[in-house]
Amino acid sequence: ADARDLHAGRIDPTRYRGLVFPGHDEYWSASMRRTTELAREHGTSLVFLSANTMYWQVELGPSPSGVPDRLLTCRKRRGPGRPALWREQDTAEQQLLGIQYAGRVPEPHPLVVRNADHWLWEATGAHEGDEIPGLVAGEADRYFPRTPLPEHQGRILLAHSPYADAEGVTRHQESSLYRAPSGALVFASGTFAWSPALDRPGHVDTRVQRATANLLDRICKRD
């Protein structure tokens, strides 16, 4: 399935234990978001393995030849009508993801493990404050304290990693996990480099592989 299937309602995510968003997924239509939130409310877990997710709200229309849901429109310039950033419409990404986009990461930095006694880090060999080299890269998310969190029965940050932005100012990346009232788990890695650490030659990290396996096992065997 891809984002267009989610948008058009061709898949019913409530039939699945989890939905995995493995890549950079920046542009979301209102129906994509509605379908995903409905899935979470029905107990379908959500796994976001990148960063800068659901930043722009877009519309999908037919192509000039009439193929449905092919033409993506995004109002990035200021003008009349609704702003295109979700966070400017009182529907910030954090209300689904648990964290949200913070900015670019010019040079790769280590991911710093937090709450290492949590089951996500079990059998990874990772200890509190351990650094996983190069895992904060490309773009990063973090928790925004002034932005509402989703309803949750438990929430934890599993990484808190300093990095320097383009101006040399120290920022922080964070990875997040929460349990929705439905029991669904929602994980957001908060970095572009998580997915490559699973299988890309030269980027693989066994700790990240094991942590992801722990998460997927927990989702698949939740009952």
C-alpha positions, 0 to 999 in steps of 0.5 A: 500500500502507498499513501494514495491508497490511504488517501483514497480509502482503498485499504482499511487499516483497522484490519491490521495490527500496525501500519509502518511508515518507513520513509520520509512522508512529509505531505499528507492529505486530510483524508490520509490523516483522518484514516490514520487517526481512525486506525489508531482509535481502533487499536491499530499501532503506528510506526513512523521510521523517519522524521518531518512526517505530515508537515504539509497538508496537501490535496490530491486531484486527478491528473490531466488525463483523468487518473484519480489522486495523481496531482498533488497540490500544496499551498506553500506560499502565504495567501488567502485560504487555510495555511498549508502547515498542519501545525498552523491549523491547531492540528499539529503533527505532534497530536498524532506522532507524539513529536514533530519536525524540528529542523535539518541536521547538516552533519550526522550526529549520534543518537543518545539512548534515553530510558534504556530500561524500557522494553524497546531497548531490551537485548540491544546492549544499549545502556543509558546515555549510549551513543549510536553513531550517525543515527541523527541525520538529514532531518530531526523531530523533537517534543514541543512542550507548548504543543498538545500531546495526543491522548495517551495512557503512557508516553516515553522519550527513548532518545534525547540527542544533541546536534548542531543546526546550520547556524551552529546552535545546539538543538535536540532530536527525540524518539517517542513512544506512546500508548493510545487509549485504544491500546495502539502503540505509536512510535516515531523515530524522529530521524531520517537515519533509522530506516537505513540502519535496518538494512542499508549497507554501511549504515546497519546497526544491530541495536536499531534492528533489535529495537525495531524487532522488539517494537514490531513483536510487541505490536503483533503479539499485543493480545 
